[in-house]
Amino acid sequence: MNISIKATLMASAFAMASPVLAAGTHPETGEALADDQTFTYRVLDEHTSVDPQIVEDVSGSEIVRDLFEGLYNQDEKGNLEPGVALSHSVNDDNTVYTFILRDNAKWSDGKPVTAGDFVYAWQRLADPATASAYQWYVEVMNIKGAGPVMAGEAGVETLGVKAIDDHTLEVTLNSPMPYFALTTTHTSTFPTPAWAIEAHGSDWIKPDNIVVNGAYTLTEHVPNERLVRERNEMYWNNEATIIEKVEALIINDENVALTRYMAGELDRTEIPAGQYPALSQSNPDETTVFPRLCSYYYTINVSDNAPEFLQDVNVRQALSMAIDRDIIVEKVLQGGQTPAYTFTPGATANFDVPAVEYAGMTQAERNAKAVEMMAAAGYGKDSPLDIELIYNTSEAHKKVAIAVSQMWKQTLGVNVTLANQEWKTFLETRGNQDYQIARAGWCGDYNEASTFLDLVQSGSGYNDAKYNNPMVDELLAGAKTMTDPQANYTKVEELIAADMPIIPIYHYAGNYMIATDLENWPVENVEQNWYSRNLYKIAE
């Protein structure tokens, strides 16, 4: 590890072990704190799980970051800072990482957090028997032996991770990967308690059974209604936590959520599509917009079982070109989003957005090309194509889908059937390729371009298009060991633009209504890996 980085991490660890909070005031800013330190926020859907190795959605991962703690956390700008690990070192050929764990980390039942808990969790993630939707992430991390373990061809004990002792974790990679440490902030790598899982099976995550090592523990869960987490007294840095209680309320309608926010029932909610301009005028101190490391796109079923017309690249290209992305972001959403012609957003660290050909066209030129390509596939206004587009329930997703379907109808004569599905049903439908075109969104698991482009790798667990291009696979494999993989990433983006298995539509912006008494939201962290323990409410 670079000495300057290690020094920064150690300094952060020292700072986090600061004296207990001064009564009624923030220990660093001196601000008067509110008596009620409850943070209440809205989520769109019921989360998939709070099991670190099972969760697969953004809202669930937000909860897991409160309940569990991995090797490293992120600060308000997205930089690594100590979690359970205080530091790490790397051997001469950069293939063996040795993490030094703190000796004061405990589980909520009082047991110490050990290197063995990480070994168990990572083996569990790789184990086919776990059936984790994120199993592929072990291979993304480039851990030695991951492939055979994931395929069921080798035992989990052969995975390149072992506990040297209770406070020393050793990880062996297949080859050097410069950004490996960044991958350890992902929730799938968080430790899990073997004894609780063995005792309760899948019920171990219920409030009465769960054992956690994060700043909060789970105290209530009413499916499709709310989830409550409260301060974990056993957390190693509990004295520095200010927010006592966190409530996530599931509200499917973003306009209803806004009404409840205005009534003082929520401390944070998303700004409904199209309402940012008005709200920024009426409530300027509460509207917040910032770049996100996320892409909104449509995935196209190109599997062997897909309809023949979707296996025609002319159709896929035409559908992409006929979408006026400027109208989507400027007229429909109006919340700071940017048009997307590549999968990887410009907010990605050390990534230069390639100038793919169709991005440089005017919309009139794209429309003309779309008509030409659709005609080459045998379709047009006189012989219209019928397509079904599915999306998960959300007013914003619906508005985008309606706008896109109108563009396809007007420019190409395509007849579009729209269908919305509840979140878990939608994930299953999309994951089983039981669809034609589906809404999709991806937020980076770490801040490096591979977190997006690995999704079009043929073996990716989230390659819902079932796109398979050997050249893409080869370029992505080569990029893992490169100090500067930009050339490989540029070529992959060009191949995606040529084959169009996915249609990039826009890159997200975070756009929230945040109560004026809630402080320290990490707007400069493009990954939006936030931790309730870093927030606080001031007296008003």
C-alpha positions as CSV (number, residue, x, y, z in Angstrom):
1,M,0.0,0.0,0.0
2,N,1.1,3.5,-0.8
3,I,2.5,5.0,2.4
4,S,0.6,8.3,2.1
5,I,-2.7,6.4,1.8
6,K,-1.9,4.3,4.8
7,A,-1.0,7.3,6.8
8,T,-4.3,8.9,5.9
9,L,-6.2,5.9,6.9
10,M,-4.4,5.7,10.3
11,A,-5.1,9.4,10.9
12,S,-8.8,8.9,10.1
13,A,-8.9,5.9,12.6
14,F,-7.4,8.2,15.3
15,A,-9.9,10.9,14.6
16,M,-12.8,8.5,14.7
17,A,-11.8,7.5,18.2
18,S,-12.5,11.0,19.5
19,P,-13.9,11.9,22.9
20,V,-17.5,11.3,23.7
21,L,-20.1,13.9,22.5
22,A,-20.3,17.1,24.5
23,A,-23.8,17.3,26.0
24,G,-26.3,18.8,23.6
25,T,-23.7,20.0,21.1
26,H,-21.9,18.5,18.1
27,P,-18.3,17.6,19.1
28,E,-16.7,19.2,16.0
29,T,-19.0,22.0,14.9
30,G,-20.4,23.1,18.3
31,E,-23.9,23.2,16.8
32,A,-26.8,22.8,19.3
33,L,-28.3,19.3,18.7
34,A,-32.0,18.6,18.5
35,D,-33.5,16.6,21.4
36,D,-35.0,14.1,19.0
37,Q,-32.3,12.4,16.9
38,T,-34.6,10.3,14.7
39,F,-34.0,10.2,11.0
40,T,-37.0,9.2,8.8
41,Y,-36.8,8.8,5.1
42,R,-38.7,7.4,2.2
43,V,-37.9,4.4,0.0
44,L,-39.8,3.4,-3.2
45,D,-40.0,-0.4,-2.7
46,E,-39.5,-3.1,-0.1
47,H,-35.8,-4.0,0.0
48,T,-34.7,-7.5,-1.3
49,S,-33.0,-8.4,2.0
50,V,-30.8,-7.2,4.8
51,D,-28.5,-10.2,4.5
52,P,-25.2,-8.8,3.2
53,Q,-24.6,-11.7,0.9
54,I,-28.2,-11.7,-0.4
55,V,-29.2,-8.0,-0.8
56,E,-29.1,-6.7,-4.4
57,D,-30.8,-3.3,-4.4
58,V,-29.7,0.2,-3.5
59,S,-32.3,0.7,-0.7
60,G,-31.4,-2.6,0.9
61,S,-27.7,-1.8,0.7
62,E,-28.4,1.5,2.5
63,I,-29.9,-0.4,5.4
64,V,-27.1,-3.0,5.4
65,R,-24.4,-0.3,5.7
66,D,-26.1,0.8,9.0
67,L,-26.4,-2.8,10.3
68,F,-23.0,-4.2,9.3
69,E,-19.5,-2.8,8.7
70,G,-17.0,-4.1,6.2
71,L,-13.2,-3.7,6.0
72,Y,-13.5,-0.1,4.8
73,N,-16.1,2.6,4.8
74,Q,-16.2,5.8,2.8
75,D,-15.9,9.4,3.9
76,E,-18.2,12.2,2.8
77,K,-16.2,12.5,-0.5
78,G,-16.1,8.8,-1.2
79,N,-12.5,8.2,-0.1
80,L,-11.7,5.0,1.9
81,E,-11.6,5.2,5.6
82,P,-11.2,2.5,8.3
83,G,-14.1,0.2,9.1
84,V,-13.2,-3.1,10.7
85,A,-9.8,-2.8,9.0
86,L,-7.4,-0.3,10.2
87,S,-5.0,-0.6,7.3
88,H,-3.7,-3.0,4.7
89,S,-0.4,-3.9,3.0
90,V,0.3,-5.5,-0.4
91,N,3.1,-7.9,-1.4
92,D,5.7,-7.2,-4.0
93,D,3.7,-8.5,-7.0
94,N,0.5,-6.9,-5.8
95,T,-1.4,-10.1,-5.6
96,V,-1.7,-10.6,-1.8
97,Y,-3.4,-8.1,0.4
98,T,-3.1,-8.3,4.2
99,F,-5.7,-6.4,6.2
100,I,-5.0,-5.6,9.9
101,L,-8.3,-5.6,11.8
102,R,-9.1,-3.5,14.8
103,D,-9.3,-5.4,18.1
104,N,-12.3,-3.6,19.6
105,A,-14.9,-4.5,16.9
106,K,-17.8,-6.5,18.4
107,W,-21.0,-8.2,17.2
108,S,-24.2,-7.0,18.9
109,D,-24.2,-10.2,21.0
110,G,-20.8,-9.3,22.4
111,K,-18.7,-11.7,20.4
112,P,-15.5,-10.2,18.8
113,V,-15.5,-9.5,15.1
114,T,-12.7,-11.6,13.6
115,A,-10.9,-12.3,10.3
116,G,-12.7,-15.6,10.3
117,D,-16.1,-13.8,10.0
118,F,-14.9,-12.3,6.8
119,V,-13.6,-15.6,5.5
120,Y,-17.0,-17.2,6.3
121,A,-18.9,-14.3,4.5
122,W,-16.8,-14.3,1.4
123,Q,-16.9,-18.1,1.1
124,R,-20.7,-17.9,1.6
125,L,-21.0,-15.3,-1.2
126,A,-19.0,-17.6,-3.6
127,D,-20.9,-20.8,-2.6
128,P,-23.5,-21.8,-5.2
129,A,-25.6,-23.1,-2.4
130,T,-26.2,-19.6,-1.1
131,A,-27.7,-18.6,-4.5
132,S,-26.6,-15.0,-4.1
133,A,-27.5,-12.7,-6.9
134,Y,-24.1,-11.1,-6.2
135,Q,-22.1,-14.3,-6.4
136,W,-20.4,-13.0,-9.5
137,Y,-18.9,-10.1,-7.4
138,V,-16.3,-12.5,-6.0
139,E,-15.0,-12.9,-9.5
140,V,-15.2,-9.1,-10.1
141,M,-12.9,-8.8,-7.1
142,N,-10.5,-11.1,-8.9
143,I,-10.1,-13.4,-5.8
144,K,-8.0,-16.5,-6.6
145,G,-10.1,-19.6,-7.0
146,A,-13.4,-17.8,-7.4
147,G,-14.3,-19.3,-10.7
148,P,-14.1,-23.0,-9.7
149,V,-15.8,-22.3,-6.4
150,M,-18.7,-20.4,-8.1
151,A,-19.1,-23.2,-10.6
152,G,-19.3,-25.9,-7.8
153,E,-16.1,-27.5,-9.1
154,A,-14.1,-26.7,-5.9
155,G,-14.8,-26.4,-2.2
156,V,-15.3,-22.9,-0.7
157,E,-12.1,-23.5,1.4
158,T,-10.0,-23.1,-1.8
159,L,-11.1,-19.5,-2.2
160,G,-8.1,-17.2,-1.9
161,V,-9.1,-15.7,1.5
162,K,-7.9,-16.9,4.9
163,A,-7.5,-15.7,8.5
164,I,-3.9,-15.6,9.6
165,D,-5.2,-14.9,13.1
166,D,-8.2,-13.2,14.6
167,H,-7.1,-9.8,13.5
168,T,-5.2,-10.5,10.2
169,L,-7.0,-11.3,7.0
170,E,-5.1,-12.4,3.9
171,V,-6.6,-12.1,0.4
172,T,-4.9,-13.6,-2.7
173,L,-5.8,-12.4,-6.2
174,N,-5.5,-14.1,-9.5
175,S,-3.5,-11.1,-10.8
176,P,-2.7,-7.5,-9.7
177,M,-5.8,-5.3,-9.6
178,P,-5.0,-1.7,-8.7
179,Y,-8.5,-0.8,-7.4
180,F,-9.1,-4.0,-5.3
181,A,-9.3,-2.1,-2.0
182,L,-12.2,0.0,-3.4
183,T,-14.3,-3.2,-3.9
184,T,-14.3,-3.9,-0.1
185,T,-16.8,-1.1,0.6
186,H,-19.5,-3.2,-1.1
187,T,-22.2,-4.7,1.1
188,S,-21.7,-8.2,-0.3
189,T,-18.2,-8.3,1.3
190,F,-19.4,-7.5,4.8
191,P,-18.9,-10.1,7.6
192,T,-21.8,-12.3,8.7
193,P,-22.2,-14.3,11.9
194,A,-22.0,-18.0,11.2
195,W,-23.5,-19.0,14.5
196,A,-26.7,-16.9,14.0
197,I,-27.2,-18.2,10.4
198,E,-26.7,-21.8,11.5
199,A,-29.1,-21.4,14.4
200,H,-31.9,-19.6,12.5
201,G,-31.4,-20.2,8.7
202,S,-33.0,-17.6,6.5
203,D,-34.8,-16.2,9.6
204,W,-31.5,-15.0,11.0
205,I,-32.2,-11.5,9.7
206,K,-35.5,-11.1,11.6
207,P,-35.4,-8.5,14.4
208,D,-35.5,-11.1,17.2
209,N,-32.6,-13.1,15.7
210,I,-30.3,-10.8,13.9
211,V,-26.7,-10.3,15.0
212,V,-24.9,-7.2,13.6
213,N,-21.6,-5.4,13.8
214,G,-22.6,-2.0,12.5
215,A,-23.7,1.2,14.2
216,Y,-27.4,0.2,14.3
217,T,-29.4,-3.0,14.9
218,L,-32.7,-4.0,13.4
219,T,-35.6,-3.5,15.9
220,E,-38.7,-3.6,13.6
221,H,-39.6,-4.7,10.1
222,V,-43.1,-4.6,8.7
223,P,-42.8,-5.7,5.1
224,N,-43.9,-3.2,2.5
225,E,-44.5,-0.6,5.2
226,R,-41.4,0.2,7.3
227,L,-38.1,-0.9,8.7
228,V,-36.6,0.6,11.9
229,R,-33.0,0.4,13.1
230,E,-31.7,1.7,16.4
231,R,-28.3,2.5,17.9
232,N,-26.2,-0.6,18.5
233,E,-24.5,-0.1,21.9
234,M,-21.9,-2.7,21.1
235,Y,-20.6,-0.9,18.0
236,W,-16.9,0.0,18.5
237,N,-17.5,3.7,17.9
238,N,-20.9,4.0,19.4
239,E,-20.0,7.1,21.5
240,A,-19.6,9.1,18.2
241,T,-23.0,8.2,16.9
242,I,-25.6,11.0,17.1
243,I,-28.7,9.7,15.3
244,E,-30.4,7.3,17.7
245,K,-33.1,5.9,15.4
246,V,-33.6,5.5,11.7
247,E,-36.9,4.7,10.1
248,A,-37.3,3.8,6.4
249,L,-40.9,4.1,5.2
250,I,-42.0,2.4,2.0
251,I,-44.0,4.8,-0.1
252,N,-44.6,3.7,-3.7
253,D,-45.9,7.1,-4.9
254,E,-43.3,9.9,-5.0
255,N,-46.0,12.6,-4.9
256,V,-47.5,11.1,-1.7
257,A,-44.0,11.0,-0.3
258,L,-43.5,14.7,-1.1
259,T,-46.8,15.5,0.6
260,R,-45.7,13.6,3.7
261,Y,-42.4,15.4,3.6
262,M,-44.1,18.8,3.5
263,A,-46.2,17.7,6.4
264,G,-43.0,17.1,8.5
265,E,-43.3,13.3,8.5
266,L,-40.1,12.7,6.5
267,D,-36.6,14.2,6.8
268,R,-35.7,13.2,3.2
269,T,-37.5,12.2,0.1
270,E,-36.8,12.2,-3.7
271,I,-38.0,15.1,-5.7
272,P,-40.7,13.9,-8.1
273,A,-39.9,14.0,-11.8
274,G,-40.4,17.4,-13.3
275,Q,-40.9,19.2,-10.0
276,Y,-37.3,20.4,-9.2
277,P,-37.6,23.8,-11.0
278,A,-40.7,24.8,-8.9
279,L,-39.5,23.3,-5.6
280,S,-36.1,25.0,-6.0
281,Q,-37.9,28.3,-6.1
282,S,-40.4,27.6,-3.3
283,N,-38.1,25.6,-1.0
284,P,-34.5,26.6,-2.0
285,D,-33.0,25.6,1.4
286,E,-34.4,22.0,1.1
287,T,-33.8,21.1,-2.6
288,T,-30.5,19.3,-3.2
289,V,-29.1,18.2,-6.6
290,F,-25.8,16.6,-7.2
291,P,-24.1,14.1,-9.6
292,R,-24.6,10.3,-9.0
293,L,-22.5,7.4,-10.1
294,C,-25.6,5.8,-11.7
295,S,-26.9,5.0,-15.2
296,Y,-30.5,4.7,-16.3
297,Y,-31.0,2.4,-19.3
298,Y,-33.2,-0.1,-21.1
299,T,-31.9,-3.6,-21.4
300,I,-32.9,-5.6,-24.4
301,N,-33.4,-9.4,-24.3
302,V,-30.8,-10.8,-26.8
303,S,-30.8,-14.3,-25.4
304,D,-31.2,-17.3,-27.6
305,N,-34.9,-17.4,-26.6
306,A,-35.5,-13.7,-27.4
307,P,-37.9,-12.8,-30.3
308,E,-36.1,-12.8,-33.6
309,F,-36.6,-9.1,-34.2
310,L,-34.6,-8.2,-31.0
311,Q,-31.7,-10.3,-32.2
312,D,-31.5,-8.0,-35.2
313,V,-29.0,-5.2,-34.4
314,N,-30.7,-2.9,-36.9
315,V,-33.8,-2.9,-34.6
316,R,-31.8,-2.4,-31.5
317,Q,-29.9,0.5,-33.0
318,A,-33.1,2.1,-34.4
319,L,-34.8,2.0,-31.0
320,S,-31.8,3.6,-29.3
321,M,-31.4,6.4,-31.9
322,A,-35.1,7.3,-31.9
323,I,-35.0,8.3,-28.2
324,D,-34.5,12.0,-27.7
325,R,-32.5,12.0,-24.5
326,D,-32.5,15.8,-24.2
327,I,-36.3,15.8,-24.0
328,I,-36.2,13.1,-21.3
329,V,-33.8,15.0,-19.0
330,E,-35.0,18.6,-19.8
331,K,-38.7,18.2,-20.2
332,V,-39.7,15.0,-18.4
333,L,-37.3,14.7,-15.4
334,Q,-36.0,18.2,-15.0
335,G,-33.8,17.2,-12.1
336,G,-30.2,17.7,-13.2
337,Q,-29.8,14.4,-15.1
338,T,-27.5,14.2,-18.1
339,P,-28.2,12.5,-21.5
340,A,-26.4,9.1,-21.8
341,Y,-24.9,7.7,-24.9
342,T,-22.4,5.5,-23.0
343,F,-23.1,3.1,-20.1
344,T,-20.4,4.5,-17.9
345,P,-21.2,8.0,-16.5
346,G,-18.7,10.9,-16.6
347,A,-18.7,11.1,-12.8
348,T,-16.6,7.9,-12.7
349,A,-13.1,8.4,-11.4
350,N,-10.3,8.3,-13.9
351,F,-12.7,7.7,-16.8
352,D,-12.9,9.8,-20.0
353,V,-16.3,9.4,-21.7
354,P,-15.6,8.1,-25.3
355,A,-17.1,10.0,-28.2
356,V,-19.2,7.2,-29.6
357,E,-20.5,8.0,-33.1
358,Y,-24.2,8.4,-32.5
359,A,-23.6,10.8,-29.6
360,G,-22.2,13.3,-32.1
361,M,-25.3,13.3,-34.3
362,T,-28.2,15.8,-34.1
363,Q,-31.5,14.2,-33.0
364,A,-32.8,14.8,-36.6
365,E,-29.8,12.8,-37.9
366,R,-30.4,10.0,-35.4
367,N,-34.1,9.8,-36.3
368,A,-33.3,9.6,-40.0
369,K,-30.8,6.8,-39.3
370,A,-33.3,5.0,-37.1
371,V,-35.9,4.9,-39.8
372,E,-33.3,3.6,-42.3
373,M,-32.2,0.9,-40.0
374,M,-35.7,-0.2,-39.0
375,A,-36.6,-0.4,-42.7
376,A,-33.5,-2.6,-43.2
377,A,-34.9,-4.9,-40.6
378,G,-38.3,-5.0,-42.5
379,Y,-40.3,-2.7,-40.3
380,G,-41.8,0.8,-40.6
381,K,-45.0,2.7,-40.2
382,D,-46.6,0.5,-42.9
383,S,-45.4,-2.7,-41.2
384,P,-45.2,-1.7,-37.6
385,L,-43.3,-3.6,-34.9
386,D,-45.1,-4.6,-31.7
387,I,-42.9,-4.4,-28.5
388,E,-43.6,-4.8,-24.8
389,L,-41.7,-2.5,-22.4
390,I,-41.7,-3.4,-18.7
391,Y,-40.7,-1.2,-15.7
392,N,-41.0,-1.4,-11.9
393,T,-43.7,0.6,-10.3
394,S,-42.7,4.3,-10.1
395,E,-44.3,7.5,-11.5
396,A,-40.9,8.6,-12.9
397,H,-40.3,5.3,-14.6
398,K,-43.8,5.5,-16.0
399,K,-43.2,9.0,-17.4
400,V,-40.0,8.0,-19.1
401,A,-41.6,4.9,-20.5
402,I,-44.5,6.9,-21.9
403,A,-42.2,9.5,-23.5
404,V,-40.0,6.8,-25.1
405,S,-43.0,4.8,-26.4
406,Q,-44.3,8.0,-28.0
407,M,-40.9,8.7,-29.6
408,W,-40.8,5.1,-31.0
409,K,-44.4,5.4,-32.3
410,Q,-43.9,8.8,-33.9
411,T,-40.5,8.2,-35.5
412,L,-40.6,4.4,-36.2
413,G,-44.3,3.5,-36.1
414,V,-43.6,1.0,-33.3
415,N,-46.6,-0.1,-31.2
416,V,-45.5,-0.3,-27.5
417,T,-47.3,-2.1,-24.7
418,L,-46.3,-0.8,-21.3
419,A,-46.4,-2.9,-18.2
420,N,-45.4,-2.1,-14.7
421,Q,-44.5,-4.7,-12.1
422,E,-43.8,-4.8,-8.3
423,W,-40.1,-4.7,-7.6
424,K,-39.4,-8.3,-6.6
425,T,-41.6,-9.6,-9.4
426,F,-39.9,-7.3,-11.9
427,L,-36.4,-8.5,-10.8
428,E,-37.4,-12.1,-11.3
429,T,-39.0,-11.4,-14.7
430,R,-36.0,-9.5,-15.9
431,G,-33.5,-12.0,-14.5
432,N,-35.3,-14.9,-16.2
433,Q,-35.3,-13.1,-19.6
434,D,-39.0,-13.3,-19.6
435,Y,-39.3,-9.9,-21.2
436,Q,-38.6,-8.0,-24.4
437,I,-37.3,-4.6,-23.3
438,A,-37.0,-3.7,-19.6
439,R,-36.1,-0.6,-17.6
440,A,-32.9,-0.9,-15.7
441,G,-30.7,1.2,-13.5
442,W,-27.2,0.6,-12.1
443,C,-25.3,2.5,-9.4
444,G,-21.6,1.8,-9.1
445,D,-20.5,-0.8,-6.5
446,Y,-17.2,1.1,-6.4
447,N,-15.8,4.1,-8.2
448,E,-14.1,2.6,-11.3
449,A,-15.5,2.0,-14.8
450,S,-15.5,-1.8,-14.5
451,T,-18.4,-1.6,-12.0
452,F,-20.6,-0.7,-15.0
453,L,-18.9,-2.4,-17.9
454,D,-18.6,-5.8,-16.1
455,L,-22.4,-5.9,-16.4
456,V,-22.0,-6.6,-20.1
457,Q,-19.5,-9.4,-19.5
458,S,-21.0,-12.7,-20.6
459,G,-20.9,-14.3,-17.2
460,S,-22.2,-11.3,-15.1
461,G,-25.0,-12.1,-12.8
462,Y,-26.7,-8.8,-13.9
463,N,-26.2,-9.3,-17.6
464,D,-30.0,-9.5,-18.0
465,A,-29.7,-8.9,-21.7
466,K,-27.6,-12.1,-22.0
467,Y,-25.3,-10.2,-24.3
468,N,-22.3,-12.3,-25.3
469,N,-19.3,-10.8,-27.1
470,P,-16.0,-12.6,-26.7
471,M,-14.1,-9.4,-27.5
472,V,-15.8,-7.5,-24.7
473,D,-14.9,-10.3,-22.3
474,E,-11.3,-10.3,-23.4
475,L,-11.0,-6.5,-23.1
476,L,-12.6,-6.5,-19.6
477,A,-10.3,-9.3,-18.4
478,G,-7.3,-7.4,-19.7
479,A,-8.4,-4.1,-18.0
480,K,-8.3,-5.7,-14.6
481,T,-4.5,-5.7,-14.5
482,M,-3.8,-2.5,-16.3
483,T,-2.6,0.7,-14.6
484,D,-4.5,2.7,-17.1
485,P,-7.3,0.7,-18.7
486,Q,-9.0,3.6,-20.5
487,A,-8.2,2.3,-24.0
488,N,-9.9,-1.0,-23.2
489,Y,-12.9,0.7,-21.6
490,T,-13.2,3.0,-24.7
491,K,-13.3,0.0,-27.0
492,V,-15.9,-1.8,-24.8
493,E,-18.2,1.3,-24.9
494,E,-17.8,1.4,-28.7
495,L,-18.8,-2.2,-28.9
496,I,-21.8,-1.6,-26.8
497,A,-22.8,1.3,-29.0
498,A,-22.4,-0.9,-32.1
499,D,-24.2,-4.0,-30.7
500,M,-26.7,-2.0,-28.5
501,P,-27.7,-4.8,-26.1
502,I,-28.6,-2.0,-23.7
503,I,-29.9,1.5,-24.5
504,P,-28.3,4.1,-22.2
505,I,-30.8,6.9,-21.6
506,Y,-29.5,9.2,-18.9
507,H,-27.0,9.4,-16.0
508,Y,-28.6,10.1,-12.7
509,A,-28.4,13.1,-10.4
510,G,-29.2,12.9,-6.8
511,N,-32.2,15.1,-6.2
512,Y,-33.6,15.2,-2.7
513,M,-35.8,17.2,-0.4
514,I,-33.8,17.3,2.8
515,A,-35.1,18.9,6.0
516,T,-33.2,22.0,7.1
517,D,-32.4,20.5,10.5
518,L,-30.7,17.3,9.0
519,E,-27.0,17.9,8.6
520,N,-24.0,16.3,6.9
521,W,-25.6,14.6,3.9
522,P,-22.6,13.4,1.8
523,V,-23.5,15.2,-1.5
524,E,-19.9,15.0,-2.7
525,N,-19.9,11.2,-2.6
526,V,-21.0,10.3,-6.1
527,E,-21.6,6.7,-5.0
528,Q,-23.9,7.9,-2.2
529,N,-22.6,5.3,0.3
530,W,-24.1,7.1,3.3
531,Y,-24.1,6.1,6.9
532,S,-26.7,7.2,9.4
533,R,-24.1,7.4,12.2
534,N,-22.5,10.4,10.3
535,L,-25.7,12.4,10.2
536,Y,-27.2,14.6,12.9
537,K,-30.1,16.9,13.5
538,I,-29.6,20.4,14.8
539,A,-31.9,22.3,17.2
540,E,-34.1,24.8,15.3
